[in-house]
Amino acid sequence: MESELTLVVQMVIERISKFNGEDVTQVLEVYEYEMANRGATGVQMVPHINRVFTLDVRARVIKLSEKFREDWVGFRQALLDEYMLDDQTRM
């Protein structure tokens, strides 16, 4: 299962490139769709998502994933909150 989830992460990266801090909603939608199609649980989704992000964003994501290690819904909301705030600040 672990290697299959790694392949899913690679597919997501190929579809949307690596997330650079913009349009977090699209990244999450694609990631959730692909992971759900492979039968991944929320607990499995949190530790794999950090690979979808560019290095400059990854540190923030890892910090969030440590806080929400087994709570995909909480992690997803925290990530949306963090990057929606960034998007609003850039506008």
N, C-alpha and C positions, 0 to 999 in steps of 0.2 A: 504494500500500500504506500509506503514511504516514497519509493522511487516513482510511483505513479503520480503522487502529489507534486514531486519535483518536476515532472514532465508538464503537469498542469501549469505550474508557475512559469515555465519556459514558454508555453503556449500563450499565456496572458501577456508576457513581455513582448512576444512577437506581434500580437494583435494591437497593443496600445503603446509600445515602447515602455521605457521605465518612467515611472511617475516622478515628476520634477516639482511637485507642489501645486500644480494646476489641474483642475477638473477631477478632484478626488472621487466624485460621485461616479463618473464613468469607470474609473479603476475598480472601485468596489463592486459595481454592477457586473463587470466582466469577470472579475475574480470569483465572486460569489456564484455566478452562473456556472462557470467551469468547474469549480470545486464541488458544487452540489451535484452536477452531472456525474462526477466520479465517486459520489457517495461519502464525501468528506463531512465530518462533523464540525461544529463550531470550534471545539477544542483543537481539532487538527488544523483548522484554518488560520488561527492566530499566529502560531510560530512560523508558518511558511510565508506569510504575506510580506515580511520585511525584504525579501529578495526582489520584490516587484518595484522597489523604490531606488532612486538614485542615491549615491553615497551621502550627499548633503542633506537629504531628507531622512535617510535610514536611521540615524541616531534618535530622532524624535519618535519615529515609529517603534523602534526597539524599546524605548522608555515606556511608551503606551502599552506595548504588548506585554511587558513585564508586569505592569499594573493589572491588566485584564487577561492574564495568561489563559484562563479557561472560560472566558466570557466573551464570545464573538459579538454578541449584540452590544454589550457595553463598550468593547473595543471599537467597533464600527462607529458608534455614536460619538465617542471621544475623538476619533480620527476626523469624522465629519465636522465636529465642532471646531477642532483645531484649524483645519484647512479652510473652512467656510469663513472663519475670522480672518485668516490670511488673505483670502480672496477679496473680502470686503475692504481690508486695509489697502490693498493694491489699487482698488477702484478710485 
